[in-house]
C-alpha cells in the first residue's frame, strides 16, 4: 500500500512540475510576442511619421509663401491635415495586421482589461471571419493568466468599427476598439507627432 502511495505522490509531483514548466514557457512566449509587436509597431510608426513628414514639408513649402493671418491659418491647417493623415495611416496599419498578430494584440488587451465572468465578445465582420473562432479561447487563457478568469462567447452581431473589440458584460462594457484606443491617446500623441513632423 505504501508503494502505491509513493508512486501516486511521484506522479502528482511530476505533473505539478510539468505544469509549472509549461506555464513558464507560455509566459515567456507571450512576453516575446508582446515585445515583438511593440517593436514592430514602433518601427511602423517611424515609417509613417517619416512619410507624413515628407508630405507635410511639401505642403508647408507652398503655404510659407502666403503672408499674415492667411499664411498662419494655412500653416495650421496643413499641420492638422498632416497629423490627421499620420493617425489615419496608423489606423490603416492596425486594421491590416495579420490574424495571428491580432490574436496576440487582442489577447493582451483583454488581459489588461477588468473583464471577468460571462463576457460577450463583439468583433467587426472582418475580424469575426478571420479570428472569431480562435480569439475567445485565447482571451480566456490570457485573462485567466492575468488573474481574472472569464468565459468569452462570440457575439452573433458584428460591430461597426474599424478594428479592435468590445467586451460586453451586461451592465458594463469594455471598449477596446481602435477608434476608442486611438482617441484616448490622440491628445497626448498629437504634440509628439507635430514635433516629429515639424520640429
C-alpha positions in Angstrom: 0.0 0.0 0.0 2.9 2.4 0.8 4.4 1.6 -2.6 1.2 2.7 -4.3 1.1 5.9 -2.3 4.7 6.7 -3.1 4.0 6.1 -6.8 0.9 8.3 -6.8 2.8 11.0 -4.9 5.6 10.8 -7.5 3.1 11.1 -10.4 1.4 14.1 -8.8 4.8 15.8 -8.2 5.9 15.1 -11.8 2.6 16.5 -13.1 2.9 19.6 -11.0 6.5 20.3 -12.2 5.4 19.7 -15.8 2.5 22.2 -15.4 4.8 24.8 -13.9 7.3 24.3 -16.8 4.6 24.6 -19.4 3.1 27.7 -17.7 6.6 29.4 -17.5 7.2 28.6 -21.2 3.8 30.1 -22.1 4.5 33.3 -20.1 7.9 33.6 -21.9 6.3 33.1 -25.3 3.5 35.7 -24.5 6.2 38.2 -23.4 8.2 37.6 -26.6 5.1 38.1 -28.8 4.2 41.3 -26.9 7.7 42.7 -27.2 7.9 41.8 -30.9 4.5 43.5 -31.5 5.8 46.6 -29.6 9.0 46.8 -31.7 7.1 46.3 -35.0 4.6 49.0 -34.0 7.4 51.3 -33.1 9.2 50.7 -36.4 5.9 51.2 -38.4 5.2 54.4 -36.5 8.7 55.7 -37.6 8.0 54.9 -41.2 4.5 56.5 -41.0 5.9 59.6 -39.4 8.7 59.9 -42.0 6.3 59.6 -44.9 3.9 62.1 -43.3 6.8 64.5 -42.6 7.9 64.5 -46.2 4.4 65.0 -47.4 3.7 67.8 -44.9 7.0 69.6 -45.8 6.0 69.8 -49.4 2.6 71.2 -48.5 4.2 73.5 -45.9 6.5 75.0 -48.6 3.5 76.2 -50.6 1.9 77.6 -47.5 5.0 79.6 -46.5 4.7 81.9 -49.5 1.5 83.3 -48.1 1.6 86.2 -45.6 -0.1 87.5 -42.5 -3.0 85.7 -40.9 -3.9 83.9 -44.1 -0.5 82.3 -44.2 -0.6 81.4 -40.5 -4.0 79.8 -40.8 -2.9 77.9 -43.8 0.2 76.5 -42.0 -2.0 75.5 -39.1 -4.4 73.7 -41.4 -1.5 71.9 -43.1 -0.3 70.7 -39.7 -3.7 69.5 -38.8 -4.1 67.6 -42.1 -0.6 66.0 -41.8 -1.3 64.9 -38.2 -4.7 63.6 -39.2 -3.1 61.8 -42.1 -0.5 60.2 -39.8 -3.2 59.0 -37.4 -5.3 57.7 -40.4 -2.3 55.8 -41.7 -1.6 54.3 -38.3 -5.3 53.2 -38.1 -5.0 51.5 -41.5 -1.8 49.7 -40.4 -3.6 48.5 -37.2 -6.6 47.2 -39.2 -4.2 45.5 -41.7 -2.4 43.4 -39.0 -2.1 39.7 -39.8 -4.7 37.5 -38.0 -2.0 35.8 -35.8 -0.8 39.3 -34.7 -4.3 40.4 -34.0 -4.8 37.3 -31.8 -1.8 38.3 -29.7 -2.7 42.0 -29.5 -6.4 41.4 -28.8 -5.4 38.8 -26.2 -3.0 41.2 -24.5 -5.7 43.9 -24.4 -8.2 41.5 -22.9 -5.7 40.5 -20.2 -5.2 44.2 -19.3 -9.0 44.7 -19.0 -11.1 44.0 -15.9 -13.3 41.5 -17.8 -14.4 38.6 -15.6 -17.2 36.0 -15.5 -19.5 35.7 -18.5 -18.3 38.0 -21.3 -19.8 38.6 -24.8 -17.1 39.4 -27.5 -18.1 41.8 -30.3 -15.9 42.0 -33.3 -16.2 43.7 -36.7 -17.2 41.5 -39.6 -13.7 41.1 -41.0 -12.1 40.1 -37.6 -15.1 37.9 -36.9 -14.5 35.9 -40.0 -10.7 35.8 -39.6 -10.2 35.2 -35.8 -13.7 34.8 -34.4 -13.3 31.1 -33.7 -9.8 31.3 -32.1 -10.0 34.6 -30.2 -12.4 33.6 -27.4 -10.2 30.8 -26.0 -7.1 33.0 -26.4 -8.8 35.7 -24.4 -9.9 33.2 -21.7 -6.4 31.9 -21.4 -4.9 35.4 -21.2 -7.5 36.7 -18.7 -7.0 33.6 -16.5 -3.3 34.1 -16.5 -3.8 37.8 -15.5 -5.9 36.7 -12.6 -9.4 37.5 -13.8 -10.9 34.3 -15.4 -13.8 34.7 -17.8 -15.9 32.8 -20.2 -15.8 34.5 -23.6 -18.7 33.9 -26.1 -18.5 35.4 -29.6 -21.5 37.7 -30.3 -23.6 36.8 -33.3 -23.8 40.5 -34.2 -20.8 42.3 -35.8 -19.7 45.7 -34.6 -19.5 48.7 -36.9 -16.0 49.8 -36.0 -12.7 49.6 -37.9 -10.9 47.1 -35.6 -10.4 46.0 -32.1 -13.3 44.6 -30.0 -15.9 45.2 -27.3 -16.3 43.0 -24.2 -19.9 43.2 -23.1 -20.6 42.1 -19.6 -24.2 43.2 -19.4 -24.1 46.1 -17.1 -20.5 47.1 -18.1 -18.7 47.3 -21.4 -15.0 47.3 -22.1 -14.5 49.2 -25.4 -11.1 48.2 -27.0 -12.0 49.4 -30.5 -9.2 51.0 -32.4 -11.2 54.2 -32.6 -11.6 54.5 -28.8 -8.0 53.4 -28.1 -6.7 55.9 -30.7 -8.9 58.7 -29.3 -7.7 58.0 -25.8 -4.0 58.6 -26.7 -4.5 61.1 -29.6 -4.2 64.3 -27.5 -1.0 63.0 -25.8 0.5 61.8 -29.1 -0.6 64.8 -31.3 2.1 67.0 -29.7 4.8 64.3 -30.4 3.6 63.8 -33.9 3.6 67.5 -34.5 7.1 67.8 -33.2 8.3 64.9 -35.3 6.7 66.3 -38.5 7.5 70.0 -38.0 10.1 70.2 -35.2 
